Amino acid sequence: MKKIEAFVRPEQLNNVRKTLVEIGHRTMINYDIWYRGTENEIHRHNSDGNTPLYDFMPKAKIELIAKDDEVQSIIDAICDCACTGHTGDGKIFVLPVETAIRIQTKEMGDTVF
């Protein structure tokens, strides 16, 4: 199992969600966050013209758990529908998951999600 964390433009969230549902992955969590990437993505300055007022951009964070053999198709789907070709399109991180437990039944493993 893997945990996929994707940071995408908020305006792309519905496209990503719909695409993930279409490929059969319905379970996900969404957060509204502010993210700072590696580029100077925001160019607003204060009255002296030099200092950025802030350097974070709004993003939608999507978290989901997937079976190992589903990870690449999920990554491809997110990249295909979230990409605008511009700086600030986002990032995807893939992390290992040791186990998952359904609290109600105490089931463990892949059947949980």
Secondary structure, 3 states (H helix, E strand, C coil): CEEEEEEECHHHHHHHHHHHHHCCCCCCEEEEEEECCCCCCCCCECCCCCCECCCCEEEEEEEEEECHHHHHHHHHHHHHHHCCCCCCCEEEEEEECCCCECCCCCCECHHHC
